[in-house]
Amino acid sequence: MQPEHLYIHIPFCKQKCAYCDFVRFTKCESLIPDYINKIALEIKAKVKSKLKSIYIGGGTPNYLDDLQLSKLLSSLQKYRNNQTEFTIECNPEFINAQQVKLFKKFNVNRVSIGAQCINNTILKKYGRKHTITDIERAITLLQTNGICNISLDFIYGFNELRDIDIKKNIDFVVKNKVKHVSFYALEIKPGSLLKTKNYMINENKIDKQLCLIIKTLAAHNYIRYEVSNWCIDEKYESVHNKAYWLSNEWIGIGLGAHGFENGRIYKNVGTVKTWNKIEEDYNLQDYYFQIIMMGLRLQKGLDLRIERNKKAYMFFCDKLKNTTVKNNFLVCNDINLLDSTLIELV
């Protein structure tokens, strides 16, 4: 059977952010039209039935112009229905009234905005071109046009980031009635600009800031349903991302996209003009570890009534620590200690 989830990677950006290591290209506008044409053909070739979720990530998908965006979004219409979660990642500075009209026309019903921080000085230092005003304007445009399922992404752990900045981030979320929020700890990735500058992370600061994030969001009644994700109501949990955490299969389209089909994980590698699917080399133990690692990220844990989950649990049960089985779910007793739990399995 065809997977019920689809990820599309758009690897184009106006500029590179200091912390990013995703597959992305700048100053390649002339390559975008052919890339979108190839994506549309690949969608037609690989997707044959309706999808539960469609996720367009990047890069900066909304850096595309209106014509390019229309072609991409229109190519997906026959594979969605009224129950499909249809998400696009956006940089706030590119969101405008005409773009929001396109989102509405082509049934995009969830927008994930890369806010990163509510501090203009920090945004500028790390290569972001938007401001707090841009984020607020984008949210208002979306909400007034009926797109209210909005997620904001934040990064914590910058050396300049203070506790007051964390609180301002959350105050901003509450003030603007944002339904979903993600807080990711800063990581120094091999392909990032920060890596070349030997940027050092303060792990103690990261731990303290996470505690502050958890406490403050809880005070505003946001539900932590996954290690890095919160929502104001369960109906706003990310359907697409939960497919990853639940080890459901998905199709990956575009350069840099990962996919998981027929029990095999793969990545599309090559160039903007041509790419190929390369399967990861992993065995049954790797597969079971993937199931445990992803499932324990969820506050609800891993459903052991599902056969593959049960087999993964039985494979590692003698090594599992900091976990409990409750009502047929394997749960991590403290998801803040998940890393130490997983280390025991490696």
C-alpha positions as CSV (number, residue, x, y, z in Angstrom):
1,M,0.0,0.0,0.0
2,Q,1.0,3.6,-0.7
3,P,2.1,5.5,2.4
4,E,-0.5,8.1,3.6
5,H,2.0,10.9,4.2
6,L,4.1,13.0,1.9
7,Y,7.1,15.2,2.4
8,I,8.3,17.6,-0.3
9,H,11.7,19.4,0.1
10,I,12.2,22.9,-1.4
11,P,15.9,23.6,-1.0
12,F,15.9,27.3,-1.9
13,C,16.5,30.2,0.4
14,K,17.3,33.9,0.1
15,Q,20.1,33.6,2.6
16,K,21.7,30.9,4.8
17,C,21.1,31.0,8.6
18,A,24.1,30.5,10.8
19,Y,22.8,27.3,12.5
20,C,21.2,25.5,9.5
21,D,22.7,22.4,7.8
22,F,19.6,21.4,5.8
23,V,20.1,21.0,2.0
24,R,19.6,24.5,0.8
25,F,20.8,26.9,-1.9
26,T,20.9,30.6,-2.3
27,K,21.2,32.8,-5.5
28,C,19.8,29.9,-7.6
29,E,16.5,31.5,-8.7
30,S,17.0,30.5,-12.3
31,L,16.9,26.8,-11.3
32,I,13.6,27.0,-9.4
33,P,11.2,26.6,-12.4
34,D,12.8,23.4,-13.6
35,Y,13.0,22.1,-10.0
36,I,9.2,22.7,-9.5
37,N,8.4,21.0,-12.8
38,K,10.4,17.9,-11.8
39,I,8.7,17.9,-8.4
40,A,5.3,18.0,-10.1
41,L,6.2,15.0,-12.3
42,E,7.6,13.1,-9.4
43,I,4.4,13.7,-7.4
44,K,2.3,12.4,-10.3
45,A,4.5,9.3,-10.7
46,K,4.7,8.3,-7.0
47,V,1.4,9.4,-5.4
48,K,-1.7,7.4,-6.5
49,S,-4.2,7.9,-3.7
50,K,-5.4,10.4,-1.1
51,L,-3.0,11.4,1.7
52,K,-3.5,12.0,5.4
53,S,-0.8,14.6,5.5
54,I,1.2,16.7,3.1
55,Y,4.2,18.7,4.4
56,I,6.2,21.1,2.3
57,G,9.5,21.9,4.0
58,G,12.9,23.4,3.2
59,G,14.8,25.5,2.7
60,T,12.2,28.3,2.5
61,P,9.1,27.0,0.5
62,N,7.4,30.4,0.5
63,Y,10.4,32.0,-1.1
64,L,8.9,30.7,-4.3
65,D,7.1,33.4,-6.4
66,D,3.4,33.2,-6.9
67,L,3.6,31.3,-10.2
68,Q,6.0,28.7,-8.9
69,L,4.0,28.3,-5.6
70,S,0.7,27.9,-7.6
71,K,2.2,25.2,-9.8
72,L,3.5,23.3,-6.7
73,L,0.3,23.6,-4.7
74,S,-2.0,22.8,-7.6
75,S,-0.1,19.6,-8.4
76,L,-1.1,18.3,-5.0
77,Q,-4.9,19.0,-5.1
78,K,-6.0,15.6,-6.3
79,Y,-4.2,13.8,-3.5
80,R,-6.0,15.7,-0.6
81,N,-9.5,15.8,0.8
82,N,-11.1,17.7,3.6
83,Q,-9.4,15.6,6.3
84,T,-5.9,16.0,4.9
85,E,-3.5,18.1,7.0
86,F,-1.7,20.3,4.4
87,T,1.3,22.1,5.9
88,I,3.8,24.6,4.4
89,E,6.9,26.0,6.2
90,C,7.3,29.7,5.9
91,N,9.6,32.5,6.7
92,P,7.5,35.4,8.0
93,E,9.1,38.1,5.9
94,F,7.8,36.5,2.7
95,I,4.2,36.0,3.8
96,N,1.9,38.6,2.1
97,A,-1.8,39.0,1.2
98,Q,-1.4,37.4,-2.3
99,Q,0.5,34.4,-0.9
100,V,-2.1,33.8,1.8
101,K,-4.8,33.9,-1.0
102,L,-2.9,31.1,-2.7
103,F,-2.7,29.1,0.5
104,K,-6.5,29.4,0.8
105,K,-7.1,28.7,-2.9
106,F,-5.1,25.5,-2.8
107,N,-6.3,24.3,0.6
108,V,-3.2,24.7,2.7
109,N,-4.7,24.5,6.2
110,R,-1.6,24.6,8.4
111,V,1.4,27.0,8.4
112,S,4.6,26.5,10.3
113,I,6.5,29.8,10.7
114,G,10.2,29.9,11.5
115,A,10.1,32.6,14.2
116,Q,13.2,31.3,16.1
117,C,13.2,34.2,18.6
118,I,11.3,37.3,19.7
119,N,14.5,39.4,19.9
120,N,15.5,41.3,16.8
121,T,19.2,41.6,17.8
122,I,19.6,37.8,18.1
123,L,17.6,37.2,14.8
124,K,20.0,39.5,12.9
125,K,23.1,38.0,14.4
126,Y,22.2,34.5,13.3
127,G,21.2,35.4,9.8
128,R,17.5,35.8,10.0
129,K,16.1,38.6,7.9
130,H,12.7,39.0,9.6
131,T,11.7,41.0,12.7
132,I,9.2,40.6,15.4
133,T,6.8,42.9,13.4
134,D,7.1,40.5,10.4
135,I,6.1,37.5,12.5
136,E,3.1,39.3,14.0
137,R,2.0,40.7,10.6
138,A,2.2,37.2,9.1
139,I,0.1,35.6,11.9
140,T,-2.6,38.3,11.6
141,L,-2.8,37.9,7.8
142,L,-3.2,34.1,8.1
143,Q,-5.7,34.3,10.9
144,T,-7.9,37.0,9.3
145,N,-8.0,34.7,6.2
146,G,-9.2,31.7,8.1
147,I,-5.9,29.9,8.5
148,C,-5.7,29.5,12.3
149,N,-3.7,26.3,12.6
150,I,-0.4,28.1,12.9
151,S,2.8,26.7,14.5
152,L,5.8,28.8,15.5
153,D,9.3,27.3,15.7
154,F,11.7,28.7,18.3
155,I,15.4,27.9,19.0
156,Y,16.8,28.1,22.5
157,G,20.4,27.9,23.6
158,F,21.9,30.9,21.9
159,N,24.6,32.3,24.1
160,E,22.9,35.7,24.0
161,L,19.4,34.3,24.8
162,R,18.3,35.2,28.3
163,D,15.5,33.9,30.5
164,I,13.5,37.0,29.8
165,D,13.7,36.3,26.1
166,I,12.2,32.8,26.7
167,K,9.3,34.3,28.5
168,K,8.8,36.9,25.8
169,N,8.7,34.2,23.2
170,I,5.9,32.4,25.1
171,D,4.1,35.7,25.9
172,F,4.1,36.3,22.2
173,V,2.6,32.9,21.5
174,V,-0.2,33.4,24.0
175,K,-0.9,37.0,22.9
176,N,-1.3,35.9,19.3
177,K,-3.4,32.8,20.1
178,V,-0.9,30.5,18.4
179,K,-2.2,26.9,18.5
180,H,1.1,25.0,18.2
181,V,4.7,25.8,19.2
182,S,8.0,24.0,18.9
183,F,11.1,24.7,20.9
184,Y,14.3,23.1,19.6
185,A,17.7,23.2,21.4
186,L,20.4,24.8,19.4
187,E,22.7,22.2,17.8
188,I,26.0,22.8,16.1
189,K,25.7,20.8,12.9
190,P,28.7,19.8,10.7
191,G,27.4,21.8,7.7
192,S,26.5,25.0,9.5
193,L,28.2,28.4,9.6
194,L,28.4,28.2,13.4
195,K,30.5,25.0,13.1
196,T,33.1,26.8,11.0
197,K,33.3,29.5,13.6
198,N,33.8,27.0,16.5
199,Y,30.7,28.2,18.3
200,M,30.4,26.7,21.7
201,I,27.1,25.6,23.4
202,N,26.5,26.0,27.1
203,E,24.7,22.7,27.9
204,N,23.8,23.7,31.5
205,K,22.1,26.8,30.1
206,I,20.2,24.7,27.6
207,D,18.9,22.4,30.4
208,K,17.8,25.4,32.5
209,Q,16.1,27.1,29.6
210,L,14.2,23.9,28.7
211,C,12.9,23.7,32.3
212,L,11.8,27.3,32.0
213,I,10.0,26.6,28.7
214,I,8.2,23.5,30.2
215,K,7.1,25.4,33.3
216,T,6.0,28.6,31.5
217,L,4.0,26.8,28.7
218,A,2.3,24.6,31.3
219,A,1.2,27.7,33.2
220,H,-0.5,28.8,30.0
221,N,-2.2,25.4,29.5
222,Y,-0.1,24.2,26.5
223,I,0.1,20.4,26.3
224,R,3.6,18.9,25.8
225,Y,2.7,16.0,23.6
226,E,6.3,15.4,22.3
227,V,9.8,16.2,23.5
228,S,10.0,19.5,21.6
229,N,6.3,20.2,20.7
230,W,3.4,21.8,22.5
231,C,-0.2,22.6,21.5
232,I,-3.2,24.3,23.1
233,D,-5.5,21.4,22.3
234,E,-4.9,17.8,21.2
235,K,-6.6,18.5,17.8
236,Y,-3.6,20.8,16.9
237,E,-1.0,18.0,17.3
238,S,1.0,17.7,14.0
239,V,-0.5,14.8,12.1
240,H,2.5,14.7,9.7
241,N,5.2,14.8,12.4
242,K,3.3,12.2,14.4
243,A,3.7,9.9,11.4
244,Y,7.5,10.1,11.9
245,W,7.3,9.5,15.6
246,L,4.9,6.6,15.2
247,S,7.2,5.0,12.5
248,N,4.4,5.2,9.9
249,E,5.7,5.3,6.3
250,W,5.9,8.4,4.2
251,I,7.0,9.4,0.7
252,G,9.9,11.8,0.3
253,I,10.1,13.9,-2.8
254,G,12.8,16.4,-3.8
255,L,16.5,16.9,-3.3
256,G,17.4,16.3,0.4
257,A,14.1,14.7,1.3
258,H,14.0,11.6,3.4
259,G,11.4,8.9,3.0
260,F,10.4,5.6,4.6
261,E,8.7,3.1,2.3
262,N,8.4,-0.7,2.3
263,G,10.3,-0.8,5.5
264,R,13.3,1.1,4.1
265,I,14.6,4.5,5.0
266,Y,16.0,6.5,2.1
267,K,17.3,10.0,1.2
268,N,17.3,11.8,-2.1
269,V,20.8,12.9,-3.0
270,G,22.3,14.5,-6.1
271,T,21.9,18.0,-7.5
272,V,19.1,20.5,-8.0
273,K,18.8,19.3,-11.5
274,T,18.8,15.6,-10.8
275,W,18.7,13.4,-7.7
276,N,18.4,9.7,-6.9
277,K,17.0,7.7,-4.0
278,I,19.7,6.1,-1.8
279,E,18.5,3.6,0.8
280,E,20.1,3.6,4.2
281,D,22.0,0.4,5.2
282,Y,20.4,-0.9,8.4
283,N,19.4,-4.1,9.9
284,L,16.5,-5.4,12.1
285,Q,18.1,-4.1,15.3
286,D,18.4,-0.6,13.7
287,Y,14.8,-0.7,12.6
288,Y,13.6,-1.7,16.1
289,F,15.8,1.0,17.7
290,Q,14.3,3.6,15.3
291,I,10.8,2.6,16.5
292,I,11.7,2.8,20.2
293,M,13.7,6.1,19.7
294,M,10.9,7.9,17.9
295,G,7.9,6.4,19.8
296,L,9.3,7.3,23.3
297,R,9.5,11.0,22.2
298,L,5.7,11.1,22.5
299,Q,4.3,11.8,25.9
300,K,1.7,9.0,25.3
301,G,4.5,6.6,24.3
302,L,4.5,3.6,22.0
303,D,1.4,1.6,21.4
304,L,2.4,-2.0,22.0
305,R,-0.9,-3.3,20.4
306,I,0.8,-2.6,17.1
307,E,2.8,-5.7,16.1
308,R,6.0,-3.9,15.0
309,N,6.1,-1.9,18.2
310,K,5.6,-5.0,20.3
311,K,8.5,-6.7,18.5
312,A,10.7,-3.7,19.0
313,Y,9.8,-3.7,22.7
314,M,10.5,-7.4,23.1
315,F,13.9,-7.0,21.3
316,F,15.0,-4.3,23.8
317,C,13.0,-4.9,26.9
318,D,15.9,-6.3,29.0
319,K,17.9,-3.1,28.4
320,L,15.1,-0.5,28.7
321,K,15.4,1.8,31.7
322,N,13.3,4.9,32.8
323,T,10.3,3.3,31.0
324,T,7.0,1.8,32.1
325,V,4.2,-0.1,30.3
326,K,0.8,1.5,31.1
327,N,-2.4,0.4,29.4
328,N,-0.4,-1.3,26.5
329,F,1.7,1.8,26.0
330,L,5.5,1.9,26.5
331,V,6.2,5.4,28.0
332,C,9.3,7.2,29.1
333,N,9.0,8.0,32.8
334,D,10.7,11.4,32.1
335,I,11.1,12.4,28.5
336,N,13.8,14.9,29.5
337,L,16.0,11.9,30.3
338,L,15.2,10.2,27.0
339,D,18.8,10.4,25.7
340,S,20.1,8.5,28.7
341,T,17.4,5.8,28.1
342,L,18.4,5.4,24.5
343,I,22.1,5.3,25.2
344,E,21.5,2.0,27.0
345,L,20.2,0.5,23.8
346,V,23.0,1.5,21.5
